[in-house]
Amino acid sequence: MQTRLITLEIELAGSLKDLQQAIASALTSHGEPLRWAITRVNQQQASIEAVVLTDD
């Protein structure tokens, strides 16, 4: 198992709960999220930086 640092862009739409679900879904496609943070927000997108655990 390895840890990886990834950066994602998530579209801002809907409620806070919708945003959390979109982030969780996007992160699990890259591995098991260990921790993540929203690092930047503009009018349409949020930048997410995360550490994920992979089976590589």
ABEGO torsion letter per residue (X at the ends): XBBBBBBBBBBBBEBAAAAAAAAAAAAAAAEBBABBBBABBBAABBBBBBBBBBAX
